[in-house]
Amino acid sequence: MPTPDKQLCSLRTAQQVYEREFAHCQRSPEWKAGALRGLRLAAGLAPAASPYASGTAQDDAWGSGSLVGAAEWKWRAERGQLPGQPGWGEQA
C-alpha cells in the first residue's frame, strides 16, 4: 500500500492532469467526475464507486469518463508526460 505522502503526490498529479485535460471540456459534470475517478484509479488510489444509480444516463456518463481518464493517465505515463516528468510541458 502506498505511503500517505505517495498517495498525496498521486492525488495532486491526477488533479493536475484533470485540470489540464478535462476541467474545461464540453462534457457533463458526471462525465468529468468519472474522468477524475479514472485518473485517480490509474494513479493507484482507491477507487470510488459511482454515486449514480445503475442504468441511468448519469451513471453511463460517469463510467465513460472513468474509462477515458484511466486511458489518458496510461497514455501520458507511457510517454513520460505526467506532471513532474520532463515531457509534461509538451503538447500531446
Secondary structure, 3 states (H helix, E strand, C coil): CCCHHHHHHHHHHHHHHHHHHCCCCCCCHHHHHHHHHHHHHHCCCCCCCCCCCCCCHHHHHHHHHHHHHHHHHHHHHHCCCCCCCHHHHCCC
